[in-house]
Amino acid sequence: MKRLTLNEPPTLTAEELIDDFEFAETKEERLKLIIELGRELPDLPDQLRRDEFKVQGCQSQVWLVPEVVEVEGQPKKIVFQADSDAHIVKGLVGILVMLLSGKSPQEILDFDLRGLFDTLKLEKHLVPARSNGLHSMVRKIHEIAVSVR
C-alpha cells in the first residue's frame, strides 16, 4: 500500500491525558495544555491540505487525513494526521489523533470519548463553537472508521 506521508503522530493514552489534566487546575492552564498538545502534532504537508480532508462543522479550518494500514493477519489500522489554523482547535484534534491513531476501526468506535471528555470536564472550558467543532471532528473520525470496517 502506498503511504501518503511518513508523519505519524505521537500517541497518548486516556490515562496519560487524565493525569496531564489533573495538574492543570485552572481554565487557562487547561487551554494552555490543549495548545501544547497541538504543537506535538507533526506538520501536515501542504499537499494534504485539501478540501476532501477538511472537517465540516468547524469554524476554524481543520484537516483530518486518514490512512488505512493493512498488515497481513492483523485487523486494519487507521493512522491519522491532522492540523488546524487555530491553536486550541489544533490541540483538540491533536488529542483525538494521539488517542485514536493506529487503532482498528472497531477500537476507534468502541473508545469512550464522551466518558473521557466528561472526566476531563473538557467541554466546560470550551466556547460552544469549539465544542461543536470537537463533536464534528469526532463524527468525522467515526465516519471514517465505519467506512473502513
Contact map, one row per residue, 1 for C-alpha under 8 A:
11100000000000000000000000000000000000000000000000000000000000000000110000000000000000000000000000000000000000000000000000000000000000000000000000000
11110000000000000000000000000000000000000000000000000000000000000000000000000000000000000000000000000000000000000000000000000000000000000000000000000
11111100000000000000000000000000000000000000000000000000000000000010000000000000000000000000000000000000000000000000000000000000000000000000000000000
01111100000000000000000000000000000000000000000000000000000000000010000000000000000000000000000000000000000000000000000000000000000000000000000000000
00111110000000000000000000000000000000000000000000000000000000000000000000000000000000000000000000000000000000000000000000000000000000000000000000000
00111111000000000000000000000000000000000000000000000000000000000000000000000000000000000000000000000000000000000000000000000000000000000000000000000
00001111100000000000000000000000000000000111000000000000000000000000000000000000100000000000000000000000000000000000000000000000000000000000000000000
00000111110000000000000000000000000000000100000000000000000000000000000000000011100000000000000000000000000000000000000000000000000000000000000000000
00000011111000000000000000000000000000011100000000000000000000000000000000000001100000000000000011001000000000000000000000000000000000000000000000000
00000001111100000000000000000000000000011000000000000000000000000000000000000000000000000000000001000000000000000000000000000000000000000000000000000
00000000111110000000000000000000000000000000000000000000000000000000000000000000000000000000000011101000000000000000000000000000000000000000000000000
00000000011111011000000000000000000000000000000000000000000000000000000000000000000000000000001001100000000000000000000000000000000000000000000000000
00000000001111111000000000000000000000000000000000000000000000000000000000000000000000000000000001100000000000000000000000000000000000000000000000000
00000000000111111100000000000000000000000000000000000000000000000000000000000000000000000000000000100000000000000001000000000000000000000000000000000
00000000000011111110000000000000000000000000000000000000000000000000000000000000000000000000000000000000000000000000000000000000000000000000000000000
00000000000111111111000000000000000000000000000000000000000000000000000000000000000000000000000000000000000000000000000000000000000000000000000000000
00000000000111111111100000000000000000000000000000000000000000000000000000000000000000000000000000000000000000000000000000000000000000000000000000000
00000000000001111111110000000000000000000000000000000000000000000000000000000000000000000000000000000000000000000000001100000000000000000000000000000
00000000000000111111111000000000000000000000000000000000000000000000000000000000000000000000000000000000000000000000000000000000000000000000000000000
00000000000000011111111100000000100000000000000000000000000000000000000000000000000000000000000000000000000000000000000000000000000000000000000000000
00000000000000001111111110000100100000000000000000000000000000000000000000000000000000000000000000000000000000000000000100000000000000000000000000000
00000000000000000111111110000000000000000000000000000000000000000000000000000000000000000000000000000000000000000000000000000000000000000000000000000
00000000000000000011111110000000000000000000000000000000000000000000000000000000000000000000000000000000000000000000000000000000000000000000000000000
00000000000000000001111111101100100000000000000000000000000000000000000000000000000000000000000000000000000000000000000000000000000000000000000000000
00000000000000000000111111101100000000000000000000000000000000000000000000000000000000000000000000000000000000000000000000000000000000000000000000000
00000000000000000000000111111100000000000000000000000000000000000000000000000000000000000000000000000000000000000000000000000000000000000000000000000
00000000000000000000000111111110000000000000000000000000000000000000000000000000000000000000000000000000000000000000000000001000000000000000000000000
00000000000000000000000001111111000000000000000000000000000000000000000000000000000000000000000000000000000000000000000000000000000000000000000000000
00000000000000000000000111111111100000000000000000000000000000000000000000000000000000000000000000000000000000000000000000000000000000000000000000000
00000000000000000000100111111111110000000000000000000000000000000000000000000000000000000000000000000000000000000000000000001000000000000000000000000
00000000000000000000000000111111111000000000000000000000000000000000000000000000000000010000000000000000000000000000000000001000000000000000000000000
00000000000000000000000000011111111100000000000000000000000000000000000000000000000000000000000000000000000000000000000000000000000000000000000000000
00000000000000000001100100001111111110000000000000000000000000000000000000000000000000000000000000000000000000000000000000000000000000000000000000000
00000000000000000000000000000111111111000000000000000000000000000000000000000000000000010011001000000000000000000000000000000000000000000000000000000
00000000000000000000000000000011111111100000000000000000000000000000000000000000000000110110000000000000000000000000000000000000000000000000000000000
00000000000000000000000000000001111111110000000000000000000000000000000000000000000000000010000000000000000000000000000000000000000000000000000000000
00000000000000000000000000000000111111111000000000000000000000000000000000000000000000000010011000000000000000000000000000000000000000000000000000000
00000000000000000000000000000000011111111000000000000000000000000000000000000000000000111111111000000000000000000000000000000000000000000000000000000
00000000000000000000000000000000001111111100000000000000000000000000000000000000000000000110000000000000000000000000000000000000000000000000000000000
00000000110000000000000000000000000111111100000000000000000000000000000000000000000000000000010000000000000000000000000000000000000000000000000000000
00000000110000000000000000000000000011111110000000000000000000000000000000000000111000000000010000000000000000000000000000000000000000000000000000000
00000011100000000000000000000000000000111111000000000000000000000000000000000000100000000000000000000000000000000000000000000000000000000000000000000
00000010000000000000000000000000000000001111100000000000000000000000000000000000001000000000000000000000000000000000000000000000000000000000000000000
00000010000000000000000000000000000000000111110110000000000000000000000000000000111000000000000000000000000000000000000000000000000000000000000000000
00000000000000000000000000000000000000000011111110000000000000000000000000000000000000000000000000000000000000000000000000000000000000000000000000000
00000000000000000000000000000000000000000001111110000000000000000000000000000000000000000000000000000000000000000000000000000000000000000000000000000
00000000000000000000000000000000000000000000111111000000000000000000000000000000000000000000000000000000000000000000000000000000000000000000000000000
00000000000000000000000000000000000000000001111111001000000000001000000000000000000000000000000000000000000000000000000000000000000000000000000000000
00000000000000000000000000000000000000000001111111101100000000100000000000000000000000000000000000000000000000000000000000000000000000000000000000000
00000000000000000000000000000000000000000000001111111100000000100000000000000000000000000000000000000000000000000000000000000000000000000000000000000
00000000000000000000000000000000000000000000000011111100000000000000000000000000000000000000000000000000000000000000000000000000000000000000000000000
00000000000000000000000000000000000000000000000001111100000000000000000000000000000000000000000000000000000000000000000000000000000000000000000000000
00000000000000000000000000000000000000000000000111111110000000111000000000000000000000000000000000000000000000000000000000000000000000000000000000000
00000000000000000000000000000000000000000000000011111111000011110000000000000000000000000000000000000000000000000000000000000000000000000000000000000
00000000000000000000000000000000000000000000000000001111110011110000000000000000000000000000000000000000000000000000000000000000000000011001000000000
00000000000000000000000000000000000000000000000000000111110000000000000000000000000000000000000000000000000000000000000000000000000000010000000000000
00000000000000000000000000000000000000000000000000000011111000000000000000000000000000000000000000000000000000000000000000000000000110010000000000000
00000000000000000000000000000000000000000000000000000011111111000000000000000000000000000000000000000000000000000000000000000000110111010000000000000
00000000000000000000000000000000000000000000000000000000111110000000000000000000000000000000000000000000000000000000000000000000110010000000000000000
00000000000000000000000000000000000000000000000000000000011111000000000000000000000111001000000000000000000000000000000000000000000000000000000000000
00000000000000000000000000000000000000000000000000000110011111100000000000000000000111000000000000000000000000000000000000000000000000000000000000000
00000000000000000000000000000000000000000000000000000110010111110000000000000000011110001100100000000000000000000000000000000000000000000000000000000
00000000000000000000000000000000000000000000000011001110000011111000000000000000011100000000000000000000000000000000000000000000000000000000000000000
00000000000000000000000000000000000000000000000000001110000001111100000000000001111000000000000000000000000000000000000000000000000000000000000000000
00000000000000000000000000000000000000000000000100001000000000111110000000000001110000000000000000000000000000000000000000000000000000000000000000000
00000000000000000000000000000000000000000000000000000000000000011111000000000111100000000000000000000000000000000000000000000000000000000000000100000
00110000000000000000000000000000000000000000000000000000000000001111100000000111000000000000000000000000000000000000000000000000000000000000000000000
00000000000000000000000000000000000000000000000000000000000000000111110000011110000000000000000000000000000000000000000000000000000000000000000000010
10000000000000000000000000000000000000000000000000000000000000000011111000011110000000000000000000000000000000000000000000000000000000000000000000000
10000000000000000000000000000000000000000000000000000000000000000001111101111000000000000000000000000000000000000000000000000000000000000000000000000
00000000000000000000000000000000000000000000000000000000000000000000111111110000000000000000000000000000000000000000000000000000000000000000000000000
00000000000000000000000000000000000000000000000000000000000000000000011111000000000000000000000000000000000000000000000000000000000000000000000000000
00000000000000000000000000000000000000000000000000000000000000000000001111100000000000000000000000000000000000000000000000000000000000000000000000000
00000000000000000000000000000000000000000000000000000000000000000000011111110000000000000000000000000000000000000000000000000000000000000000000000000
00000000000000000000000000000000000000000000000000000000000000000000011011111000000000000000000000000001000000000000000000000000000000000000000000000
00000000000000000000000000000000000000000000000000000000000000000001111001111100000000000000000000000001100000000000000000000000000000000000000000011
00000000000000000000000000000000000000000000000000000000000000000001110000111110000000000000000000001111100000000000000000000000000000000000000000000
00000000000000000000000000000000000000000000000000000000000000000111100000011111000000000000000000001111100000000000000000000000000000000000000010000
00000001000000000000000000000000000000000000000000000000000000000111100000001111100000000000000000001110000000000000000000000000000000000000000000000
00000001100000000000000000000000000000000000000000000000000000011110000000000111110000000000000010011100000000000000000000000000000000000000000000000
00000011100000000000000000000000000000001101000000000000000000011100000000000011111000000000000010000000000000000000000000000000000000000000000000000
00000000000000000000000000000000000000001001000000000000000001111000000000000001111100000100110010000000000000000000000000000000000000000000000000000
00000000000000000000000000000000000000001011000000000000000001110000000000000000111110000100110000000000000000000000000000000000000000000000000000000
00000000000000000000000000000000000000000000000000000000000111100000000000000000011111101100100000000000000000000000000000000000000000000000000000000
00000000000000000000000000000000000000000000000000000000000111000000000000000000001111101100000000000000000000000000000000000000000000000000000000000
00000000000000000000000000000000000000000000000000000000000110000000000000000000000111111100000000000000000000000000000000000000000000000000000000000
00000000000000000000000000000000001001000000000000000000000000000000000000000000000111111110000000000000000000000000000000000000000000000000000000000
00000000000000000000000000000010011001000000000000000000000000000000000000000000000001111111000000000000000000000000000000000000000000000000000000000
00000000000000000000000000000000000001000000000000000000000101000000000000000000000111111111100000000000000000000000000000000000010011000000000000000
00000000000000000000000000000000001001100000000000000000000001000000000000000000011111111111110000000000000000000000000000000000000000000000000000000
00000000000000000000000000000000011111100000000000000000000000000000000000000000000000111111111000000000000000000000000000000000000000000000000000000
00000000000000000000000000000000010001000000000000000000000000000000000000000000000000011111111100000000000000000000000000000000000001000000000000000
00000000000000000000000000000000000001000000000000000000000001000000000000000000011100001111111110000000000000000000000000000000000001001000000000000
00000000000000000000000000000000000011011000000000000000000000000000000000000000011000000111111111000000000000000000000000000000000000000000000000000
00000000000100000000000000000000010011000000000000000000000000000000000000000000000000000011111111100000000000000000000000000000000000000000000000000
00000000000000000000000000000000000000000000000000000000000000000000000000000000000000000001111111111000000000000000000000000000000000000100000000000
00000000101000000000000000000000000000000000000000000000000000000000000000000001110000000000111111111000000000000000000000000000000000000000000000000
00000000111110000000000000000000000000000000000000000000000000000000000000000000000000000000011111111000000000000000000000000000000000000000000000000
00000000001111000000000000000000000000000000000000000000000000000000000000000000000000000000001111111000000000000000000000000000000000000000000000000
00000000000000000000000000000000000000000000000000000000000000000000000000000001000000000000000111111110000100000000000000000000000000000000000000000
00000000101000000000000000000000000000000000000000000000000000000000000000001111000000000000000111111110000000000000000000000000000000000000000000000
00000000000000000000000000000000000000000000000000000000000000000000000000001111000000000000000000011111000000000000000000000000000000000000000000000
00000000000000000000000000000000000000000000000000000000000000000000000000001110000000000000000000011111101100000000000000000000000000000000000000000
00000000000000000000000000000000000000000000000000000000000000000000000000111100000000000000000000000111111100000000000000000000000000000000000010000
00000000000000000000000000000000000000000000000000000000000000000000000000011100000000000000000000000011111110000000000000000000000000000000000011011
00000000000000000000000000000000000000000000000000000000000000000000000000000000000000000000000000000001111111000000000000000000000000000000000010001
00000000000000000000000000000000000000000000000000000000000000000000000000000000000000000000000000000011111111100000000000000000000000000000000000000
00000000000000000000000000000000000000000000000000000000000000000000000000000000000000000000000000010011111111100000000000000000000000000000010010000
00000000000000000000000000000000000000000000000000000000000000000000000000000000000000000000000000000000111111100000000000000000000000000000010011000
00000000000000000000000000000000000000000000000000000000000000000000000000000000000000000000000000000000011111110000000000000000000000000000000000000
00000000000000000000000000000000000000000000000000000000000000000000000000000000000000000000000000000000001111111000000000000000000000000000000000000
00000000000000000000000000000000000000000000000000000000000000000000000000000000000000000000000000000000000001111111000000000000000000000000000000000
00000000000000000000000000000000000000000000000000000000000000000000000000000000000000000000000000000000000000111111100000000000000000000000000000000
00000000000000000000000000000000000000000000000000000000000000000000000000000000000000000000000000000000000000011111110000000000000000000000000000000
00000000000000000000000000000000000000000000000000000000000000000000000000000000000000000000000000000000000000011111111000000000000000000000000000000
00000000000001000000000000000000000000000000000000000000000000000000000000000000000000000000000000000000000000011111111100000000000000000000000000000
00000000000000000000000000000000000000000000000000000000000000000000000000000000000000000000000000000000000000001111111111100000000000000000000000000
00000000000000000000000000000000000000000000000000000000000000000000000000000000000000000000000000000000000000000111111111100000000000000000000000000
00000000000000000100000000000000000000000000000000000000000000000000000000000000000000000000000000000000000000000011111111000000000000000000000000000
00000000000000000100100000000000000000000000000000000000000000000000000000000000000000000000000000000000000000000001111111000000000000000000000000000
00000000000000000000000000000000000000000000000000000000000000000000000000000000000000000000000000000000000000000000111111111000000000000000000000000
00000000000000000000000000000000000000000000000000000000000000000000000000000000000000000000000000000000000000000000111111111100000000000000000000000
00000000000000000000000000000000000000000000000000000000000000000000000000000000000000000000000000000000000000000000110011111110001000000000000000000
00000000000000000000000000000000000000000000000000000000000000000000000000000000000000000000000000000000000000000000000011111100000000000000000000000
00000000000000000000000000100110000000000000000000000000000000000000000000000000000000000000000000000000000000000000000011111110000000000000000000000
00000000000000000000000000000000000000000000000000000000000000000000000000000000000000000000000000000000000000000000000001111111111000000000000000000
00000000000000000000000000000000000000000000000000000000000000000000000000000000000000000000000000000000000000000000000000101111111000000000000000000
00000000000000000000000000000000000000000000000000000000000000000000000000000000000000000000000000000000000000000000000000000111111100000000000000000
00000000000000000000000000000000000000000000000000000000011000000000000000000000000000000000000000000000000000000000000000000111111110000000000000000
00000000000000000000000000000000000000000000000000000000011000000000000000000000000000001000000000000000000000000000000000000111111111000000000000000
00000000000000000000000000000000000000000000000000000000000000000000000000000000000000000000000000000000000000000000000000100111111111100000000000000
00000000000000000000000000000000000000000000000000000000110000000000000000000000000000000000000000000000000000000000000000000001111111110000000000000
00000000000000000000000000000000000000000000000000000000111000000000000000000000000000001000000000000000000000000000000000000000111111111000000000000
00000000000000000000000000000000000000000000000000000000010000000000000000000000000000001001100000000000000000000000000000000000011111111100000000000
00000000000000000000000000000000000000000000000000000000000000000000000000000000000000000000000000000000000000000000000000000000001111111110000000000
00000000000000000000000000000000000000000000000000000011110000000000000000000000000000000000000000000000000000000000000000000000000111111111000000000
00000000000000000000000000000000000000000000000000000010000000000000000000000000000000000000100000000000000000000000000000000000000011111111100000000
00000000000000000000000000000000000000000000000000000000000000000000000000000000000000000000000100000000000000000000000000000000000001111111110000000
00000000000000000000000000000000000000000000000000000000000000000000000000000000000000000000000000000000000000000000000000000000000000111111111000000
00000000000000000000000000000000000000000000000000000010000000000000000000000000000000000000000000000000000000000000000000000000000000011111111100000
00000000000000000000000000000000000000000000000000000000000000000000000000000000000000000000000000000000000000000000000000000000000000001111111110000
00000000000000000000000000000000000000000000000000000000000000000000000000000000000000000000000000000000000110000000000000000000000000000111111111000
00000000000000000000000000000000000000000000000000000000000000000000000000000000000000000000000000000000000000000000000000000000000000000011111111100
00000000000000000000000000000000000000000000000000000000000000000100000000000000000000000000000000000000000000000000000000000000000000000001111111110
00000000000000000000000000000000000000000000000000000000000000000000000000000100000000000000000000000001110110000000000000000000000000000000111111111
00000000000000000000000000000000000000000000000000000000000000000000000000000000000000000000000000000000100010000000000000000000000000000000011111111
00000000000000000000000000000000000000000000000000000000000000000000000000000000000000000000000000000000000000000000000000000000000000000000001111111
00000000000000000000000000000000000000000000000000000000000000000001000000010000000000000000000000000000100000000000000000000000000000000000000111111
00000000000000000000000000000000000000000000000000000000000000000000000000010000000000000000000000000000110000000000000000000000000000000000000011111
